[in-house]
Amino acid sequence: MSRPPSGPANILDLLSKHRSSEAIALVHGDQSISYQRMLDASERISSVVMSYGAGPERTVALCLERSSELVFSVFGILKAGA
């Protein structure tokens, strides 16, 4: 039986590999967002949602238009463990 290839455990691990990178991670309209900016924003959001009680086994609702903020928020909620 073959083993799956080793690599990042999840998408957050994959993104974190590019932490210091100014490479473009997201393009929305005329905005180009670097990995660094995306990770910084998602960490801020993670702190905020955790201060409201988000975490493992908790449900977090999210209602945003398609935008870079939506992507930041999804990653922030994932970082909070919710």
C-alpha positions in Angstrom: 0.0 0.0 0.0 1.5 3.4 -1.0 1.6 6.3 1.4 0.3 9.7 0.5 2.9 12.2 -0.4 4.1 14.2 2.6 3.2 17.9 2.5 1.2 20.6 4.3 -1.4 19.2 6.6 -4.0 21.8 5.5 -4.4 25.0 3.6 -3.3 27.2 6.5 0.0 25.3 6.6 0.4 25.8 2.9 -0.2 29.5 3.2 2.2 29.9 6.1 5.0 28.5 4.0 4.8 31.8 2.1 4.7 34.0 5.2 7.5 36.4 4.3 6.6 36.3 0.6 5.5 39.4 -1.2 4.4 37.1 -4.0 0.8 37.7 -5.1 -1.6 35.3 -3.3 -4.9 36.8 -4.4 -6.2 39.1 -7.1 -9.7 40.6 -6.9 -10.6 43.3 -9.4 -7.8 45.8 -9.5 -6.4 44.6 -6.1 -3.3 42.3 -5.8 -2.8 41.0 -2.3 0.5 39.4 -1.2 0.7 36.3 1.0 2.1 38.5 3.8 -0.8 40.9 3.7 -3.3 38.1 3.5 -1.8 36.2 6.5 -1.5 39.4 8.6 -5.2 40.3 7.9 -6.4 36.7 8.6 -4.5 36.7 11.9 -6.1 40.0 13.0 -9.6 38.5 12.1 -8.7 35.3 14.0 -7.9 37.3 17.1 -11.2 39.2 16.9 -13.4 36.1 16.4 -11.7 34.3 19.2 -12.4 37.3 21.5 -16.1 36.6 20.7 -15.7 32.9 21.7 -14.9 31.3 18.3 -12.8 28.2 18.5 -13.0 24.4 18.2 -16.6 23.0 18.1 -18.0 26.5 17.6 -20.0 27.7 14.6 -19.1 31.0 13.1 -21.5 32.7 10.6 -20.0 34.7 7.8 -22.0 36.9 5.3 -19.9 39.0 3.0 -19.9 39.9 -0.7 -17.1 38.4 -2.8 -14.1 40.3 -1.9 -10.6 40.0 -0.5 -12.1 40.6 3.0 -14.2 37.4 2.5 -11.0 35.4 1.9 -9.2 37.0 4.9 -12.3 36.2 7.0 -12.5 32.6 6.0 -8.8 32.0 6.8 -9.2 34.0 10.1 -12.0 31.7 11.1 -10.0 28.6 10.2 -7.1 29.9 12.2 -9.4 30.4 15.2 -10.1 26.6 14.9 -13.8 27.1 14.3 
